[in-house]
Amino acid sequence: MDIFKRTRQFLYLGMSILYLSSCTETENIEVKDNQPPNYKGVSTLRIENYVQRMFIDLLGREATDAERISFTNQLKLAELHDSCRQRLASLLMFDTTYRSGDSSYRHAFAQRIYDISKARFLEGASDPSIAQFIGNLDFAITIARLNGDSIGVYRYTDAKNKYFDVLNSRFVFRKRIKDYRNICAVMMNNSIYDGINMNSFNYINAVFDNCLNRNPSQAEFDRSYLIIHYNEPAVIFSRWAANKNEYCDAIVNSDAFHEAQIRWLYYVFLQRDATTVEVSSLFHIFYLSHQIEPIIQKLIIGDEYAQF
């Protein structure tokens, strides 16, 4: 019995040694075609073109000679590393240092987003024309008060405030008080947008096209029509809404809105449709933060945008 017991002990010991040796064994895996890109052949002219494109897309203007030289030298010194591109993109979107002509890069960037949004929603309506509408409403409010028309005063004041919301949307975006959702919401909630998309049918379809890049389903349209045309409560994108204010708020807080904005930014900055994988990789962080700046930054630091 001792012989069998001792034999089992040796067998257990041998198996334990084999198991431990298999756990500690290392294997070198070679991954082919995983070399970092070589940017040494990128010409100075191409780097300068990249700098100019960044300035035009983010600030709406070309870089000055001093800015072009400075940014180009920084990129060359960093060998076009992503960290340098990211730092320069952040500078253009967030820097609040006073700069002649722009007030600041942040100011110019906010103005650029505001202008693009007005072109998208309001057919590029100018600020002076919006100010004129406000002036007309001020006159209408005065007349309504003289006539004792309290309902008219309320209606004209509400329309006036919605115009102010449009003009102020760039300020609250620049100060990071509110994000891009607010710009989209106020652009769809004023008399100019109503005039462009007359009647409830056209309004609903325009909202879906502008914000979600698609037409509404029949169920979505029916619920939207109840809200917009009859001011009756209905659920749209998992939120209750009973008027245009609540409707616009529900649209810009939906997951469909966030997905559509990623696709829209791809089209704006890369002039192509985003793939499902690209949208998926950016959706979660965008839906949690609601900030478009990281999405823009991700696009413009890539080689596709830079054309390196």
Secondary structure, DSSP 8 states (H G I E B T S, - for coil): -HHHHHHHHHHHHHHHHHHHHHHH-------TT------TT--HHHHHHHHHHHHHHHHSS---HHHHHHHHHHHHHTTT-HHHHHHHHHHHHH--S-BTTTB-HHHHHHHHHHHHHHHHHSTT--HHHHHHHHHHHHHHHHHHHHTT-HHHHHHHHHHHHHHHHHHHHHHHHHTTSS-HHHHHHHHTSSHHHHHHT-HHHHHHHHHHHHHHSS---HHHHHHHHHHHHH---EEETTEEE-SHHHHHHHHHTSHHHHHHHHHHHHHHHHSS---HHHHHHHHHHHHHH--SHHHHHHHHTSHHHHT-
